[in-house]
Amino acid sequence: MLKRYGLPVAAAIAAAFAFSQMLAAQQKPAPATPPVEPAVSPFKEPLAGAGIVEPETENIAIGTPVPGIVARVQVKVGDIVRPGSPLFKLDDRQMKAEHESRLAHLASAQATLQKWERSPRPEELPPAEAKLAEADANLADQQALYDRALKLKTENAVSEEDLTRRRQAVAVATAQRSKAESDLKLLRAGTWTYDVKIAAAAVAIARAQADQSRTELDRLEVTAPRLDWENADRTAFKVLQVNIRPGEFVGATQGPALIVLGHVGKLHVRVDIDENDIPRFRPNLPGVAKPRGNPRQEFPLKFIRVEPYVIPKKSLTGGNTERVDTRVLQVIYAIDGDSPLYVGQQMDVFLNAQK
């Protein structure tokens, strides 16, 4: 009985199970819901582009003019600094020693110049005058001896050799007297003009070397830049990044920014317009920006300028259709009003390209 009806029943159950599984496999899966809704353009004919939030002054990458060891970092991320405020300082011990040496050299050159300008000293004249008086007395004495020898010569009381010696002694005394007189005149005439000029030039060289070392010493302390625009002295910068620590070596070659600053005023959005969409773009197009992850939040944009040089695309959004060899036109828009955005944040930008 069991063998007669059991096998057909089991076969029917297996067939029903297989049929139900086949129907379940043919059903279409429910559409997947994205974790974040994509941004939707509010315009009928939009011109879309990827945007990056940046400060009004753009990102100011601070570097160092000279290599060295960081001695002190005087700011931290989030600080507000003014133009000229110190940011970080390099080790300056060697430059300080060199500056002190050059200052000493300058002081020596200045003293030498003052010596030449104030020559002769009042104390130098009496010895020179006494030397001339001594030469006069010696000449008079030698002349008297020579005159006496001439008288004795007529009486053959002096030999020709002694007379010649007396004559030469008078000549020597005359030359010594002339030298003493010339030395006194030279001393009274003061310093030669060209000696003063040489000493002044030495002072100028020493001062320039001291100023150079002072400048090099000042360059070891890096400060916030002064911008050449209206009310630049009242500009405030916000420290966006600090990538150095005390004790680290930093070089003057191009590399990652040591400190990144930005003006804390209005935020801008740098929009990349694909080269294929450039023919549709026109300056002053109105637009809106929506932050990634919150497409319901919308910020009106105000046109600022176009950077007319088309560059290779650097900011990649991760889209499947994105090409890395694409060139883009960069357009700068300002975000109207206060916005809870961060510098470097990606935005979906939609411009109204309707004619």
Helices and strands as residue ranges (DSSP letters): H 2-26, E 46-55, E 60-62, E 68-73, E 80-81, E 86-90, H 93-117, G 122-124, H 125-154, H 160-189, H 193-219, E 221-223, G 232-234, E 237-242, E 249-250, E 259-263, E 267-274, G 278-280, E 287-291, E 299-312, E 327-335, E 346-352
